[in-house]
Amino acid sequence: METEFLAHFPSVCTTCSARLHGVCGALSSPELDVFGKYTYMKSIKKGDIISFDADDVTEYANIVSGTAKLSKIMEDGRQQILGLQFAPEFMGRAFSGTAHITIEAATDMELCVFPKTAFEKMAHQAPGFEHRLLQQTLAQLDTAREWMVTLGRKTAAEKVATFLLLLAKNMKIDMIASEDAAEFEIPITRNDIADFLGLTIETVSRQITKLRKAEVIVVENHNHIIVPSIRRLALRCEN
């Protein structure tokens, strides 16, 4: 049934793993047929800058795979990590002519890119499309508020556990047998993690070691993390 359903979509959409849960999932078959004519897939290498702060906005994108790092560069060159974005999130500041943050590929990425004009036209024509975008935006706002609590009130141990839980929930490998388990590669450096959490690199490394010794996580090759129980890791986020 699903294969028959997808047969009515543009070819670029039938193989898109992010379509059903991304903003495009709210479009009907005729709407997606129109919108799909403006989209194209783009591969981004780890470390490449997708957009700079203050760039003119001419395109938006859905993250099909990979992780993006959002940051703000201060005038003296210091960087503040603002967050991470994962598939199938919408990337860009909708209805804005100027970018307000720098977006960098934290891993190799696949993006579905579409022009700003086509996106805004479809948002006005398809209320469900605009509603899905609002849902994603509010979810990102909720995440930002949760991180305000994490950064302002949590201990170093809780901060690192919360960061790993974020990755476990968003970067979980589908092949994992147990729904309560997760396996992923940490997409940013220890220095970036420290910057993101307001800690020193030494503190981040120390807390990861404590979680490993407590068998809450398994660390392989420095950045490859296995979480045997997501629920057990979650308990470390507030205790």
Steps between C-alpha positions, in 0.01 A plus 500: 500500500778745594692421178185568300450825694856617437474425130302821457783713645797657317787251469722704733232467771438124471848419634513778763525345847404829666189577296228346718614670821636823351299806400432343159306222670208741537466547123245315292612309191410787259666757730816291530504451125512880457748562783725210400576666166700766687695270733839336455723279714834635621786317671698692761835388640576506872645839596353689205312821577141484377424865575667786684347742746362804310491318164210584270244219513407367155446130584379276781549127554374189671767287664475155341796355689783622720537763769549877481672721757348842569729770636545871549838659435574806714689802366819395680489156337360303792242237412189397692335172403125558499381150424483211259248414229410152383294332227221568407510857635448810287819706473492877473310794642165493321365823351824687572725667246815467711664211688555562870733210582779300338408145396780245457482133406602311816491178296464416133148609410233458234265795455184549300533862388225728369481870407371748757241629253357153428491417872320820598249464216416144607475604865234756406312256276510192726393562864610148599852573375518820704353319801767227481769769487347666808502166682870452426577859601318460833680171563832678446387775737414239764845345455665842539308559825603160631862587424464824696416284802785262421759777469370708788414242765646158432827363633789409270404132521138578412603727211715233333233233553235730351719569197555128440126438543430761231728312261360161599147609416585676173790298355393150600599237243189324367669160504514495883292204621372654824284813495659601832854481358685744277825518308647810338810705420543823695485753213701781659837524675549491877596867475165578333313295762675699773410826326138389457461394865704777661758254637871434453623225268646321801164502679320363194754218464485424872119475500499275192753276675276482809202398287715235332625360831143492631410299186239756399680533165762310304766710324672361191766684299458817707181626331293188433244467778275206588217560747371164630201669667368844404281497811801449723684786328191721544513442876849655502364821347334612822690316768 
